[in-house]
Amino acid sequence: MTDPKDNVPNEDEPQVEGDATNAAEPEDLIEAEGPDVELPTDGPAAGGPAADAENDLSPEDEALLADAARGIAEDKLSPEDRDLVAEMRADMLRAQAELVNFRKRVERDREANREVAIAEVVRALLPALDDLTRAEAHGDLAEGPMQVIGQKIRGGFEKFKLVQIGEKGESFDPNIHEAIVQLPTPGATGQTVADVVEPGYKLGERVLRAAKVAVAVPA
């Protein structure tokens, strides 16, 4: 015979409402909180040995790794894509070469323009230099302030590599001499400079003005 006390719930035991089969299992409770996320235990994200090794790479090693990665990527390309990549790389190298040549040409043109500008200025001052030469020939620059001024002017021209050309006795050269008269000379075997009427000047390798000379020629 059943004791009525057996049907009285025990207040100390937890009460479960509903069917016991619908109670949530521990695994269901865990999944209800969301999927598990695996935290990295190694590699760059975790700051492990791989990250330290990557930070210790030299620029050369990084370049090698980049080339290796590019090679792996190109292995996965189709033949048409490989041809396109090769064409683009050739265009890039060609553009780089054109840029280098353009820079060299600009530097060369800048230097040439500078030399032309200096040559024009010096050529405009040659008459004043001729006056100094005549004054020196007459002894006007032997002493006094004009002597100092003449030295300073000539020193300034020398800084630009201005040199005088045309000397008596040297062989006639039409590239640097301008013959204004020919003097038949007995015993002369060639054309030589008999006298310098007006000296010429060169700026570096550029002839600013040919020397005006009298040429001795065979009689």
GROMACS elastic network, one bead per residue, 0.5 to 0.9 nm:
[ bonds ]
;  ai    aj funct       b0    kb
    2     5     6  0.84680   500
    2     6     6  0.73686   500
    2     7     6  0.88907   500
    3     6     6  0.55701   500
    3     7     6  0.77519   500
    4     7     6  0.56677   500
    4     8     6  0.71453   500
    5     8     6  0.53049   500
    5     9     6  0.85363   500
    6     9     6  0.76963   500
    8    11     6  0.89478   500
    9    12     6  0.87492   500
    9    13     6  0.80768   500
    9    15     6  0.86438   500
   10    13     6  0.56797   500
   10    14     6  0.85343   500
   10    15     6  0.89338   500
   11    14     6  0.76022   500
   11    15     6  0.84393   500
   16    19     6  0.80976   500
   16    20     6  0.73498   500
   16    23     6  0.83588   500
   17    20     6  0.79208   500
   17    23     6  0.89694   500
   18    21     6  0.86036   500
   18    22     6  0.74496   500
   18    23     6  0.82239   500
   19    22     6  0.56008   500
   19    23     6  0.72312   500
   20    23     6  0.54826   500
   21    24     6  0.84334   500
   22    25     6  0.88123   500
   24    27     6  0.80821   500
   24    28     6  0.60550   500
   24    29     6  0.65647   500
   25    28     6  0.52505   500
   25    29     6  0.64246   500
   25    30     6  0.88767   500
   26    29     6  0.51047   500
   26    30     6  0.63879   500
   26    31     6  0.88709   500
   27    30     6  0.51680   500
   27    31     6  0.63792   500
   27    32     6  0.86561   500
   28    31     6  0.51594   500
   28    32     6  0.61047   500
   28    33     6  0.88664   500
   29    32     6  0.51098   500
   29    33     6  0.67547   500
   30    33     6  0.54764   500
   30    34     6  0.72721   500
   30    35     6  0.82976   500
   30    36     6  0.88233   500
   31    34     6  0.53721   500
   31    35     6  0.61147   500
   31    36     6  0.80870   500
   32    35     6  0.80617   500
   33    36     6  0.87722   500
   34    37     6  0.89822   500
   38    41     6  0.88041   500
   39    46     6  0.82074   500
   40    43     6  0.72376   500
   40    45     6  0.68612   500
   40    46     6  0.57236   500
   41    45     6  0.85842   500
   41    46     6  0.59484   500
   41    47     6  0.87182   500
   41    48     6  0.74377   500
   42    45     6  0.73869   500
   42    46     6  0.53997   500
   42    47     6  0.69748   500
   42    49     6  0.69408   500
   42    50     6  0.70566   500
   42    51     6  0.84410   500
   43    46     6  0.55989   500
   43    47     6  0.62058   500
   43    48     6  0.51073   500
   43    49     6  0.64530   500
   43    51     6  0.56483   500
   43    52     6  0.87185   500
   44    47     6  0.50017   500
   44    48     6  0.61738   500
   44    49     6  0.78002   500
   44    50     6  0.56938   500
   44    52     6  0.76687   500
   44    54     6  0.79473   500
   45    48     6  0.76784   500
   45    51     6  0.74645   500
   46    49     6  0.89405   500
   46    50     6  0.89709   500
   46    51     6  0.78373   500
   47    50     6  0.74589   500
   47    51     6  0.53389   500
   47    52     6  0.70619   500
   48    51     6  0.55051   500
   48    52     6  0.65404   500
   48    53     6  0.88191   500
   49    52     6  0.50400   500
   49    53     6  0.60467   500
   49    54     6  0.85739   500
   50    53     6  0.50288   500
   50    54     6  0.61421   500
   50    55     6  0.86227   500
   51    54     6  0.50903   500
   51    55     6  0.62017   500
   51    56     6  0.86509   500
   52    55     6  0.51506   500
   52    56     6  0.62835   500
   53    56     6  0.51287   500
   53    57     6  0.66269   500
   54    57     6  0.54407   500
   54    62     6  0.87513   500
   55    58     6  0.84983   500
   57    60     6  0.79718   500
   57    61     6  0.58155   500
   57    62     6  0.62858   500
   58    61     6  0.51688   500
   58    62     6  0.62672   500
   58    63     6  0.86585   500
   59    62     6  0.50419   500
   59    63     6  0.61609   500
   59    64     6  0.86616   500
   60    63     6  0.50930   500
   60    64     6  0.62910   500
   60    65     6  0.87161   500
   61    64     6  0.50084   500
   61    65     6  0.61880   500
   61    66     6  0.85667   500
   62    65     6  0.50636   500
   62    66     6  0.61313   500
   62    67     6  0.86078   500
   63    66     6  0.50056   500
   63    67     6  0.61568   500
   63    68     6  0.85519   500
   64    67     6  0.50550   500
   64    68     6  0.60909   500
   64    69     6  0.85625   500
   65    69     6  0.60958   500
   65    70     6  0.84972   500
   66    69     6  0.50939   500
   66    70     6  0.60903   500
   66    71     6  0.85265   500
   67    70     6  0.50066   500
   67    71     6  0.60449   500
   67    72     6  0.86027   500
   68    71     6  0.50119   500
   68    72     6  0.61955   500
   68    73     6  0.85797   500
   69    72     6  0.51166   500
   69    73     6  0.61735   500
   69    74     6  0.86179   500
   70    73     6  0.50358   500
   70    74     6  0.61219   500
   70    75     6  0.86413   500
   71    74     6  0.50680   500
   71    75     6  0.62290   500
   71    76     6  0.89083   500
   72    75     6  0.51741   500
   72    76     6  0.68070   500
   73    76     6  0.54017   500
   73    77     6  0.68417   500
   74    77     6  0.50824   500
   74    78     6  0.83175   500
   74    81     6  0.84737   500
   74    82     6  0.67207   500
   74    85     6  0.85323   500
   75    78     6  0.81005   500
   75    82     6  0.85611   500
   77    80     6  0.79540   500
   77    81     6  0.57733   500
   77    82     6  0.60748   500
   78    81     6  0.51759   500
   78    82     6  0.61875   500
   78    83     6  0.87064   500
   79    82     6  0.50212   500
   79    83     6  0.62582   500
   79    84     6  0.86644   500
   80    83     6  0.52016   500
   80    84     6  0.63230   500
   80    85     6  0.87657   500
   81    85     6  0.61569   500
   81    86     6  0.85744   500
   82    85     6  0.50576   500
   82    86     6  0.61171   500
   82    87     6  0.85443   500
   83    86     6  0.50685   500
   83    87     6  0.61154   500
   83    88     6  0.86128   500
   84    87     6  0.50968   500
   84    88     6  0.61778   500
   84    89     6  0.85851   500
   85    88     6  0.51338   500
   85    89     6  0.61244   500
   85    90     6  0.86129   500
   86    89     6  0.50998   500
   86    90     6  0.61907   500
   86    91     6  0.86505   500
   87    90     6  0.51064   500
   87    91     6  0.62040   500
   87    92     6  0.86468   500
   88    91     6  0.50228   500
   88    92     6  0.61828   500
   88    93     6  0.87146   500
   89    92     6  0.50278   500
   89    93     6  0.62703   500
   89    94     6  0.85709   500
   90    93     6  0.51385   500
   90    94     6  0.60897   500
   90    95     6  0.85545   500
   91    94     6  0.50196   500
   91    95     6  0.60842   500
   91    96     6  0.86015   500
   92    95     6  0.50824   500
   92    96     6  0.62192   500
   92    97     6  0.86903   500
   93    96     6  0.50667   500
   93    97     6  0.62343   500
   93    98     6  0.86503   500
   94    97     6  0.51171   500
   94    98     6  0.61982   500
   94    99     6  0.86341   500
   95    98     6  0.50687   500
   95    99     6  0.61649   500
   95   100     6  0.87059   500
   96    99     6  0.50907   500
   96   100     6  0.63123   500
   96   101     6  0.86986   500
   97   100     6  0.51555   500
   97   101     6  0.62144   500
   97   102     6  0.85359   500
   98   101     6  0.50866   500
   98   102     6  0.60015   500
   98   103     6  0.86386   500
   99   103     6  0.62446   500
   99   104     6  0.86901   500
  100   103     6  0.52188   500
  100   104     6  0.63329   500
  100   105     6  0.86603   500
  101   104     6  0.51036   500
  101   105     6  0.60914   500
  101   106     6  0.85782   500
  102   105     6  0.50611   500
  102   106     6  0.61193   500
  102   107     6  0.86558   500
  103   106     6  0.50988   500
  103   107     6  0.62525   500
  103   108     6  0.85924   500
  104   107     6  0.51695   500
  104   108     6  0.61187   500
  104   109     6  0.85636   500
  105   108     6  0.50194   500
  105   109     6  0.60127   500
  105   110     6  0.84412   500
  106   109     6  0.51104   500
  106   110     6  0.60133   500
  106   111     6  0.86121   500
  107   110     6  0.50639   500
  107   111     6  0.62466   500
  107   112     6  0.86012   500
  108   111     6  0.52442   500
  108   112     6  0.61721   500
  108   113     6  0.86343   500
  109   113     6  0.60311   500
  109   114     6  0.84734   500
  110   113     6  0.51670   500
  110   114     6  0.61752   500
  110   115     6  0.87423   500
  111   114     6  0.50250   500
  111   115     6  0.62927   500
  111   116     6  0.86849   500
  112   115     6  0.51494   500
  112   116     6  0.62317   500
  112   117     6  0.86864   500
  113   116     6  0.50428   500
  113   117     6  0.61663   500
  113   118     6  0.86509   500
  114   117     6  0.51844   500
  114   118     6  0.62725   500
  114   119     6  0.85759   500
  115   118     6  0.51628   500
  115   119     6  0.60249   500
  115   120     6  0.86523   500
  115   203     6  0.88960   500
  116   119     6  0.50327   500
  116   120     6  0.62390   500
  116   121     6  0.87650   500
  117   120     6  0.52650   500
  117   121     6  0.64292   500
  117   122     6  0.87559   500
  118   121     6  0.52287   500
  118   122     6  0.61620   500
  118   123     6  0.84858   500
  118   160     6  0.81173   500
  118   203     6  0.89263   500
  119   122     6  0.51846   500
  119   123     6  0.59344   500
  119   124     6  0.85723   500
  119   203     6  0.69400   500
  119   206     6  0.82959   500
  119   208     6  0.71279   500
  120   123     6  0.50937   500
  120   124     6  0.62653   500
  120   125     6  0.88566   500
  120   208     6  0.86249   500
  121   124     6  0.52495   500
  121   125     6  0.66063   500
  122   125     6  0.51106   500
  122   126     6  0.63777   500
  122   157     6  0.77472   500
  122   160     6  0.89775   500
  122   162     6  0.85574   500
  122   203     6  0.85618   500
  122   208     6  0.84190   500
  123   126     6  0.52686   500
  123   127     6  0.82371   500
  123   201     6  0.89535   500
  123   208     6  0.63784   500
  123   209     6  0.79181   500
  124   127     6  0.71878   500
  124   128     6  0.85632   500
  125   128     6  0.54782   500
  125   129     6  0.65438   500
  125   130     6  0.89290   500
  126   130     6  0.61818   500
  126   131     6  0.87069   500
  126   201     6  0.85310   500
  126   209     6  0.89265   500
  127   131     6  0.63833   500
  127   132     6  0.87927   500
  128   131     6  0.50705   500
  128   132     6  0.64559   500
  128   133     6  0.88023   500
  129   132     6  0.50362   500
  129   133     6  0.63231   500
  129   134     6  0.87877   500
  129   150     6  0.86927   500
  129   153     6  0.82073   500
  129   154     6  0.79576   500
  130   133     6  0.50004   500
  130   134     6  0.62779   500
  130   135     6  0.85601   500
  130   198     6  0.82057   500
  130   199     6  0.82461   500
  131   134     6  0.51369   500
  131   135     6  0.60520   500
  131   136     6  0.84875   500
  132   135     6  0.50415   500
  132   136     6  0.60535   500
  132   137     6  0.85648   500
  132   140     6  0.89521   500
  132   141     6  0.80645   500
  132   150     6  0.66190   500
  133   136     6  0.51024   500
  133   137     6  0.62181   500
  133   138     6  0.88000   500
  134   138     6  0.63611   500
  134   139     6  0.87137   500
  134   140     6  0.87030   500
  135   138     6  0.51761   500
  135   139     6  0.62932   500
  135   140     6  0.51262   500
  135   141     6  0.63184   500
  136   139     6  0.50154   500
  136   140     6  0.55646   500
  136   141     6  0.50120   500
  136   142     6  0.70845   500
  136   147     6  0.85901   500
  136   150     6  0.89065   500
  137   140     6  0.76119   500
  137   141     6  0.83502   500
  138   141     6  0.80561   500
  139   142     6  0.54032   500
  139   143     6  0.85245   500
  140   143     6  0.73943   500
  140   144     6  0.87444   500
  140   146     6  0.76591   500
  140   147     6  0.79143   500
  141   144     6  0.72015   500
  141   145     6  0.83134   500
  141   146     6  0.57124   500
  141   148     6  0.82924   500
  141   150     6  0.73959   500
  142   146     6  0.83650   500
  142   147     6  0.61702   500
  143   146     6  0.71264   500
  143   147     6  0.54612   500
  143   148     6  0.81416   500
  144   147     6  0.57118   500
  144   148     6  0.72448   500
  145   148     6  0.52612   500
  145   149     6  0.62930   500
  145   150     6  0.86475   500
  146   150     6  0.59799   500
  146   151     6  0.85246   500
  147   150     6  0.51671   500
  147   151     6  0.62724   500
  147   152     6  0.87489   500
  148   151     6  0.51393   500
  148   152     6  0.62560   500
  148   153     6  0.86987   500
  149   152     6  0.51847   500
  149   153     6  0.62231   500
  149   154     6  0.86762   500
  150   153     6  0.51955   500
  150   154     6  0.62067   500
  150   155     6  0.84689   500
  151   154     6  0.52599   500
  151   155     6  0.59593   500
  151   156     6  0.85816   500
  152   156     6  0.61819   500
  152   157     6  0.87541   500
  153   156     6  0.51923   500
  153   157     6  0.64908   500
  153   158     6  0.87996   500
  154   157     6  0.50644   500
  154   158     6  0.61929   500
  154   159     6  0.88267   500
  154   162     6  0.89078   500
  155   158     6  0.50567   500
  155   159     6  0.65233   500
  156   159     6  0.53737   500
  156   160     6  0.72523   500
  157   160     6  0.54852   500
  157   161     6  0.67899   500
  157   162     6  0.55716   500
  157   163     6  0.83575   500
  158   162     6  0.51443   500
  158   163     6  0.71198   500
  159   162     6  0.74185   500
  160   203     6  0.70126   500
  160   204     6  0.78195   500
  161   202     6  0.80331   500
  161   203     6  0.56657   500
  161   204     6  0.55764   500
  162   201     6  0.67114   500
  162   202     6  0.56868   500
  162   204     6  0.65891   500
  163   200     6  0.85350   500
  163   201     6  0.56146   500
  163   202     6  0.53788   500
  163   203     6  0.65393   500
  163   204     6  0.78441   500
  164   167     6  0.89965   500
  164   199     6  0.65872   500
  164   200     6  0.57476   500
  164   202     6  0.64466   500
  164   211     6  0.87408   500
  165   176     6  0.73461   500
  165   177     6  0.84122   500
  165   199     6  0.61186   500
  165   201     6  0.53581   500
  165   202     6  0.69155   500
  165   209     6  0.89722   500
  165   210     6  0.77513   500
  165   211     6  0.64514   500
  166   170     6  0.78131   500
  166   176     6  0.75077   500
  166   177     6  0.68355   500
  166   193     6  0.80524   500
  166   196     6  0.65530   500
  166   198     6  0.82909   500
  166   199     6  0.56403   500
  166   200     6  0.60753   500
  166   201     6  0.83298   500
  166   210     6  0.80761   500
  166   211     6  0.53626   500
  166   212     6  0.78398   500
  166   213     6  0.75538   500
  167   170     6  0.60950   500
  167   193     6  0.70735   500
  167   194     6  0.87916   500
  167   195     6  0.76634   500
  167   196     6  0.64668   500
  167   199     6  0.79741   500
  167   211     6  0.87473   500
  167   213     6  0.87500   500
  168   171     6  0.88197   500
  168   192     6  0.79887   500
  168   193     6  0.51770   500
  168   194     6  0.56355   500
  168   195     6  0.53294   500
  168   196     6  0.62176   500
  168   213     6  0.84872   500
  169   172     6  0.87920   500
  169   192     6  0.58900   500
  169   193     6  0.50847   500
  169   194     6  0.60799   500
  169   195     6  0.78720   500
  170   173     6  0.87573   500
  170   191     6  0.89102   500
  170   192     6  0.56757   500
  170   193     6  0.55738   500
  170   194     6  0.84115   500
  171   190     6  0.78687   500
  171   191     6  0.61692   500
  171   193     6  0.61270   500
  172   175     6  0.89325   500
  172   176     6  0.83605   500
  172   177     6  0.65854   500
  172   178     6  0.88409   500
  172   179     6  0.84298   500
  172   190     6  0.85874   500
  172   191     6  0.55897   500
  172   193     6  0.57648   500
  172   213     6  0.88392   500
  172   215     6  0.70918   500
  172   216     6  0.89164   500
  173   176     6  0.57351   500
  173   177     6  0.55494   500
  173   178     6  0.83648   500
  173   191     6  0.88451   500
  173   192     6  0.87398   500
  174   178     6  0.63566   500
  174   179     6  0.79324   500
  174   210     6  0.85585   500
  175   178     6  0.81395   500
  175   207     6  0.83468   500
  175   210     6  0.75073   500
  176   200     6  0.74587   500
  176   201     6  0.86273   500
  176   202     6  0.87105   500
  176   207     6  0.69937   500
  176   209     6  0.77850   500
  176   211     6  0.62838   500
  177   193     6  0.87754   500
  177   200     6  0.77155   500
  177   209     6  0.88398   500
  177   210     6  0.50768   500
  177   212     6  0.60504   500
  177   213     6  0.66085   500
  178   210     6  0.58412   500
  178   211     6  0.57101   500
  178   213     6  0.60513   500
  178   214     6  0.84532   500
  179   182     6  0.71191   500
  179   193     6  0.87446   500
  179   211     6  0.82951   500
  179   212     6  0.59680   500
  179   213     6  0.51625   500
  179   214     6  0.57457   500
  179   215     6  0.62384   500
  180   197     6  0.86781   500
  180   212     6  0.63666   500
  180   213     6  0.60636   500
  180   214     6  0.59184   500
  180   215     6  0.79179   500
  181   213     6  0.73261   500
  181   215     6  0.62795   500
  181   216     6  0.86957   500
  182   191     6  0.89768   500
  182   194     6  0.89320   500
  182   214     6  0.58786   500
  182   216     6  0.58564   500
  182   217     6  0.64968   500
  183   194     6  0.78850   500
  183   214     6  0.69933   500
  183   215     6  0.58743   500
  183   217     6  0.58853   500
  183   218     6  0.83262   500
  183   219     6  0.82268   500
  184   188     6  0.81027   500
  184   215     6  0.84353   500
  184   216     6  0.58208   500
  184   218     6  0.54813   500
  185   188     6  0.56203   500
  185   216     6  0.57821   500
  185   217     6  0.57268   500
  185   218     6  0.53278   500
  185   219     6  0.50095   500
  186   189     6  0.87334   500
  186   217     6  0.83510   500
  186   218     6  0.60644   500
  186   219     6  0.50552   500
  187   218     6  0.65469   500
  187   219     6  0.73764   500
  188   191     6  0.74786   500
  188   192     6  0.82617   500
  188   216     6  0.71260   500
  188   217     6  0.60384   500
  188   219     6  0.71571   500
  189   192     6  0.89149   500
  189   217     6  0.74079   500
  189   218     6  0.57562   500
  190   216     6  0.77848   500
  190   217     6  0.59836   500
  190   218     6  0.63699   500
  191   194     6  0.89449   500
  191   215     6  0.62126   500
  191   216     6  0.55713   500
  191   218     6  0.74142   500
  192   214     6  0.85242   500
  192   215     6  0.55578   500
  192   216     6  0.53018   500
  192   217     6  0.69544   500
  193   196     6  0.72066   500
  193   213     6  0.63380   500
  193   214     6  0.59603   500
  193   216     6  0.61248   500
  194   213     6  0.72839   500
  194   214     6  0.54096   500
  194   215     6  0.52432   500
  194   216     6  0.53758   500
  195   212     6  0.88294   500
  195   213     6  0.56447   500
  195   214     6  0.51100   500
  195   215     6  0.71928   500
  195   216     6  0.86735   500
  196   199     6  0.63676   500
  196   211     6  0.71718   500
  196   212     6  0.61797   500
  196   214     6  0.64255   500
  197   211     6  0.76896   500
  197   212     6  0.54186   500
  197   213     6  0.52878   500
  197   214     6  0.71704   500
  198   210     6  0.87639   500
  198   211     6  0.57622   500
  198   212     6  0.50014   500
  198   213     6  0.69326   500
  199   209     6  0.83112   500
  199   210     6  0.74932   500
  199   212     6  0.63983   500
  199   213     6  0.81000   500
  200   207     6  0.80305   500
  200   208     6  0.74833   500
  200   209     6  0.50165   500
  200   212     6  0.70704   500
  201   206     6  0.87750   500
  201   207     6  0.62465   500
  201   208     6  0.56345   500
  201   209     6  0.53847   500
  201   210     6  0.67072   500
  201   211     6  0.73114   500
  202   205     6  0.64451   500
  202   206     6  0.55112   500
  202   208     6  0.53579   500
  202   209     6  0.70288   500
  202   210     6  0.83429   500
  203   206     6  0.51543   500
  203   207     6  0.63225   500
  203   208     6  0.65706   500
  204   207     6  0.80111   500
  207   210     6  0.66745   500
  209   212     6  0.89380   500
  216   219     6  0.88242   500
